[in-house]
């Protein structure tokens, strides 16, 4: 949550490409994850990710970002 000069509160959400990006979003003070670019699970791999590999990636993101998620 950021404050403007008018003291109005604004939520800042961070976008991630891989699960490890969550740490930087949290450390920057963002409210949570706005967009998880899941196509990178496929683009950064030399094979089609298995269901288990995809599950693990989502699990890591959910656990690291347990405080809040995007509802839209």
Secondary structure, DSSP 8 states (H G I E B T S, - for coil): -EE-TT--EE--EEEESSTTHHHHHHHTT-SEEEEE-TTHHHHT-SS---HHHHHHHHHHHHHHTTT-----
